[in-house]
């Protein structure tokens, strides 16, 4: 009888060990699968600085312009279309070469923004942050700093105008941009808690800079913005996509607010 009890006890122990091993293996596989489902954009953004909220907010559904409008106008005009799931600037019939910047309805303060973009030959555009649409100015760039989106080979005058650069203020590292007609990704962190902005281009950090303070003021003093009274002064503002000539496309626009 004693041997029978020992045999039963050993069998139960072996069964428990097998169950524990199976549980651990399945858990490991599940974690790996969940990790694999996370996009490279998610991984890069989660690696950025700051305490980031739990979920991305999608700012472009690929089917409509819901959540966007033309700067200081109601709705969208024919200068922008939806093409293959992307917002595409094609130039409108209103005769304006500028003045059709696409602006988010919502305002944001501290966040991580992920955007995919591509340009045609010679195209010039940019991503604005901190737009004050209530100002007296007729263009977003009078209040909002701009991360350059541009054809580096045909529309650039100086290193501070290269794609990924903070326009006229901080140059981005070169050699990170894909050729004309191919998609690129920016992950832009605007973090007023740390007073720092970070721009990643295609998974590589390209530049960082302060959002305010003495160093920022010195940069402004040595730029074209020195006499612009509201430039870069608004912590909370709209995000914008610039029209500045040439076909440019934006898709997969999403944001994580930093709490």
ABEGO torsion letter per residue (X at the ends): XAAAAAAAAAAAAAAAAAAAAAAAAAAAAAAAAAAAABBAAAAAAAABBEBBBABBBBABAGABABGBBBBGBBEBBAABBBBGGBBBBAEBAAGBABGABBBBABBBABBBBBBBBBBBBGBBBEBBBGBBAABABABAAAABBBBBBBBAAAABABAAABBGBBBGABBBBBGABBBBGBBBBBBBBBBAAAGBBBBBBGGBBABBBBABEAAAAAAAAABAAAABAABGABABBBBBBBBAEEBBBBBGBBBBBBX
